[in-house]
Amino acid sequence: MSSRLTRGRLSPKALADQANTAVNDGKLTERERAFLFAELILTLRRVEWHLVGTQVSRRWCLQQVEALVDELANLAPTGDPGIDGYLTRAKEQR
């Protein structure tokens, strides 16, 4: 089962894909993308996940979020220790 909330057209994954495209097109720097991803990770971790149906469990939702966090945080180092550290700390924060 895929999650439209984390991987659909208007999801954090879609935003990440757009940021990756912007980097490839020279419209966004790798540092800016890393900062954006760190902020996105921190936002995802602050959400209070409440189920509205019975099709999936809360545990499944949290696993989907953690998989997305791992994906977002898996960037090559930018060369900026401050930004790289911020991304690492964002990933490690629970």
C-alpha positions in Angstrom: 0.0 0.0 0.0 1.5 3.4 -0.9 0.8 6.5 0.9 -0.7 9.5 -0.9 0.1 11.6 2.1 3.9 11.1 2.0 4.3 10.2 -1.7 1.4 11.7 -3.7 1.2 14.7 -6.0 1.0 17.2 -3.1 3.2 15.4 -0.7 6.6 16.0 1.0 8.1 13.6 -1.5 6.7 15.7 -4.4 8.2 18.8 -2.8 11.6 17.0 -2.5 11.4 15.9 -6.1 10.8 19.5 -7.2 13.7 20.6 -5.1 16.0 18.0 -6.7 14.8 19.2 -10.2 15.6 22.8 -9.2 19.1 21.8 -8.2 19.6 20.0 -11.4 18.3 23.0 -13.3 20.6 25.4 -11.4 17.7 27.2 -9.8 18.5 26.0 -6.2 21.9 25.2 -4.6 22.7 22.0 -2.9 23.0 23.9 0.4 19.5 25.4 -0.1 18.1 22.0 -0.8 19.7 20.5 2.3 18.3 23.3 4.4 14.8 22.7 2.9 15.0 19.0 3.5 16.1 19.5 7.1 13.1 21.9 7.7 10.8 19.4 6.0 12.1 16.6 8.2 11.6 18.7 11.4 8.0 19.5 10.2 7.2 15.8 9.5 8.5 14.8 13.0 6.3 17.5 14.7 3.0 16.2 13.2 0.6 14.5 15.6 -0.4 11.6 13.4 -4.1 10.6 14.1 -5.9 8.0 12.1 -9.2 8.8 10.5 -9.9 5.4 9.2 -9.2 1.7 9.8 -7.3 0.8 6.6 -3.8 1.5 8.1 -2.3 1.5 11.6 -0.6 4.4 13.3 2.6 2.3 13.3 2.4 1.9 9.5 2.0 5.7 9.2 5.0 6.3 11.3 7.1 3.8 9.3 6.1 5.6 6.1 7.3 8.9 7.6 10.5 7.5 8.8 11.2 5.9 5.4 10.7 9.4 3.9 12.9 11.0 6.5 15.7 8.6 5.7 15.3 9.3 2.0 15.3 13.1 2.5 18.3 13.0 4.8 20.4 10.8 2.4 22.0 13.6 0.5 25.7 13.8 -0.3 27.5 16.4 1.9 27.2 19.9 0.7 30.6 21.0 1.9 29.0 23.4 4.4 29.5 21.9 7.9 26.7 24.0 9.4 24.1 22.9 6.8 25.3 19.3 6.8 25.2 19.2 10.6 21.7 20.7 10.6 20.4 18.0 8.2 22.1 15.3 10.3 20.6 16.7 13.6 17.2 17.0 12.0 17.3 13.3 11.0 18.4 12.2 14.4 15.8 14.2 16.3 12.8 12.2 17.5 
